[in-house]
Amino acid sequence: MSALEDQLFADKDAAMGLVIDGGLRLGDQPDEAPWFRPYVGASFTALPGFDTVVRKDYLGFSGVLGVELGHGI
């Protein structure tokens, strides 16, 4: 990082820290179409002590809905 960035963002442009992340993904593989695997998932992420110019914390849930195609390895 440059000294100018540090001045502009008051040393709040990047940091090292602990990340706590956990989640669950549930999927299905239909017998009639084994190459088609839909799934749904949720996760929780927390970064203790996170503080930047844009956000004062990073804590929350997220979700995903998707489909994997192919037979896999």
Backbone hydrogen bonds, N-H to C=O, Kabsch-Sander energy under -0.5 kcal/mol:
donor,donor_aa,acceptor,acceptor_aa,energy
6,D,2,S,-1.9
7,Q,3,A,-2.0
8,L,4,L,-2.8
9,F,5,E,-2.6
10,A,7,Q,-0.7
11,D,6,D,-1.9
12,K,9,F,-1.6
20,I,46,A,-3.0
21,D,19,V,-0.6
22,G,44,F,-2.2
24,L,42,A,-2.7
26,L,40,V,-3.1
28,D,38,P,-2.1
33,A,30,P,-0.8
36,F,33,A,-1.9
37,R,35,W,-0.6
37,R,68,E,-2.6
39,Y,66,G,-2.7
40,V,26,L,-2.5
41,G,64,V,-2.6
42,A,24,L,-2.3
43,S,62,S,-2.6
44,F,22,G,-3.0
45,T,60,G,-2.6
46,A,20,I,-2.7
47,L,58,Y,-1.8
50,F,47,L,-1.9
52,T,55,R,-3.3
53,V,12,K,-1.1
60,G,45,T,-2.2
62,S,43,S,-2.3
64,V,41,G,-2.2
66,G,39,Y,-2.3
68,E,37,R,-2.3
70,G,35,W,-2.0
